[in-house]
Amino acid sequence: MKSKVQRRRSREIFARAEKILVGGVNSPVRAFRSVGGEPLIIERGSRQFLYDADGNKLLDYVCSWGAMLLGHAHPAVSEAIAEQAWDGTSFGATTELEVELATMITAAIPGIEKIRFVSSGTEATMSAVRLARGVTKRDFILKFEGCYHGHADSFLSQAGSGLATLGIAECPGVPQALAELTLNAPYNDLSAVERLFSEHKDKIAAVILEPIAANMGVVLPEAGFLAELREITTRNGALLIVDEVITGFRMHYGAAQQLAGIEADLTTLGKIIGGGLPVAAYGGRADIMNHVAPLGPVYQAGTLAGNPLAMRAGIATLKQLARPGLYIGIHEKAETLVRGLREALAETGVAGRVNARGSLATLFFAADPVNNYTDAKGADTKRYARFFREMLERGIFMAPSQFEAAFVSAAHTAEDVTRTVDAARDSLKAIAAEPSV
Ligand SMILES: Cc1ncc(COP(=O)(O)O)c(C=O)c1O
């Protein structure tokens, strides 16, 4: 049901935000530039819902860009954070909590023998690349078009997420000399990877990728893609960095790479392992990780790294995720949602595709399959913007960009999914009634 939404207070707060925060936000996609409409001002979250500053209740499929797999303010996580707050929030020295979370992660992901906690996904990928360069003594990195690995200089070419949303192909401020060290291949294109390796023989330190791409919208790896990359990198003496900032602990209690039957040399994690607090990590083979300071010369440090509040949130989150049947429940709901969206597309005759795996899904307004960034960029972003606004008017918060994923959480119910599919059908009907742009 569409309802007339009151947003007076949110509007007033955003007007103040625009005067003092760049674009009114602290991360670009929050400004809703590509979908239009008024950016949300959130007051609180509870399980699968967000409440804005005017008290409007929204069913949330953004889930802090995937961090909130348990939903907002899960009691076990909130209690752990509150308890720790009374015991101190940062010490600048090691705690047993860091050992506990590290032990949980290394037990779940066999490729990670040693780990280092940092505070954001960007720090994790940036540090992993520095380490790969330090270990191999090579300078080039190879990434895939449309993959996003955070906002460090080396990753800002042909990147997904906010850069895709805003149409930024190359970012001013990145020195040309550094940009030239980043090679790009189309996702799922192994011959392009082979070609780049032969053109830059013994110069590529690492290949980095999202094992399921989720920052150009969801794009799935073709069968054998990851296994082949594992083989190509090993053969060429380069490291394989699997960026699991989104996929880590999302597809199952572990990393997505395990489902593809491979072990990365280095893995990056973030989002879910912090349960909504700023935690990320990079880890991998001990012989590689031992090059990091203080054991080795590759320097990386952080005042708030391994922060006790964040460690408590991460431990509490992983304990909940380890409960039997949890992922099965999430995936069943996500599958029902995806099936419903596909049926709604068929019923309304709107050209679209739903790419999905586990609890990640993207409805592309595209007639043809979307297997890489070029395909994704071909989607009708104006139609997505209309879809986003129609859904929001029906109280459902989808990603404010065609080039992001919808995240289903453990807190979403079967009823939520039914409501979402009904709203999608109505939204698509409204779109079908207007000429394609
Ligand atoms: C796959 C991937 N890597 C790295 C990052 C960067 O993480 P952060 O935003 O915490 O810096 C993101 C952020 O969305 C991501 O999706």
The ligand as an SDF file (V2000), in Angstrom:
LIG
                    3D

 16 16  0  0  0  0  0  0  0  0999 V2000
   33.7980   -5.9480   -1.4460 C   0  0  0  0  0  0  0  0  0  0  0  0
   34.1320   -4.7100   -0.6730 C   0  0  0  0  0  0  0  0  0  0  0  0
   35.4080   -4.4610   -0.3360 N   0  0  0  0  0  0  0  0  0  0  0  0
   35.7630   -3.3880    0.3690 C   0  0  0  0  0  0  0  0  0  0  0  0
   34.8120   -2.4610    0.7750 C   0  0  0  0  0  0  0  0  0  0  0  0
   35.2320   -1.2680    1.5530 C   0  0  0  0  0  0  0  0  0  0  0  0
   34.7600   -1.3740    2.8480 O   0  0  0  0  0  0  0  0  0  0  0  0
   34.5550   -0.0650    3.7620 P   0  0  0  0  0  0  0  0  0  0  0  0
   33.3800    0.6630    3.1740 O   0  0  0  0  0  0  0  0  0  0  0  0
   34.3200   -0.6210    5.1210 O   0  0  0  0  0  0  0  0  0  0  0  0
   35.8020    0.7260    3.6740 O   0  0  0  0  0  0  0  0  0  0  0  0
   33.4800   -2.6800    0.4440 C   0  0  0  0  0  0  0  0  0  0  0  0
   32.4600   -1.7100    0.8470 C   0  0  0  0  0  0  0  0  0  0  0  0
   31.3090   -1.7960    0.5180 O   0  0  0  0  0  0  0  0  0  0  0  0
   33.1230   -3.8190   -0.3020 C   0  0  0  0  0  0  0  0  0  0  0  0
   31.8630   -4.0550   -0.6510 O   0  0  0  0  0  0  0  0  0  0  0  0
  1  2  1  0
  2  3  1  0
  2 15  2  0
  3  4  2  0
  4  5  1  0
  5  6  1  0
  5 12  2  0
  6  7  1  0
  7  8  1  0
  8  9  2  0
  8 10  1  0
  8 11  1  0
 12 13  1  0
 12 15  1  0
 13 14  2  0
 15 16  1  0
M  END
$$$$
